[in-house]
Amino acid sequence: VLPACLFLGCCGGESGGTVNEICAVGKADKKDIGRAFIAIKKKLGITKLCAIQTSDFVVRFCTNLQLPQQIIKAVGEVNEKTKELGVASGKVPITVVATAIFLITHLSNDHKRPIEDVAEKTGVSESTIRSCFRDDMQPRQSDLVPKWFWNQQTSQPK
């Protein structure tokens, strides 16, 4: 029950804690947190909560990966473009951010991060990031990646 209350507090306070982060801190199972979360919401009569925005996680995850400001800015712009263009619609918001981080670092000359590191710091599995990258973002990378970022890199879009 306590981890579910912590998650509820994160949602209500708009601090954007993920269930995986709460699991790590609270040493609880996702299913148990989910069940308790639903029961608490029902008991308190809470109907709308936890509208997680991908932008909430961009800075946090990029900082955890020790990425510089220009990479954070590029990831943020890719994140916004995915929403604007409907790329990766229906995907879990954290998956979109993790994949945007992987896309930008993959294209970066100086700040590459292996998919394993991105997966570890975001809590999104490698296979989920690969799938979203391959199916959603890589085919549209020339539309998603900011022009200023392409101008700074040697590998231009195909």
Summary of the structure (lengths in Angstrom):
residues: 158
radius of gyration: 16.8
end to end distance: 50.5
largest distance: 56.2
contacts: 461
relative contact order: 0.12
helix: 69%
strand: 0%
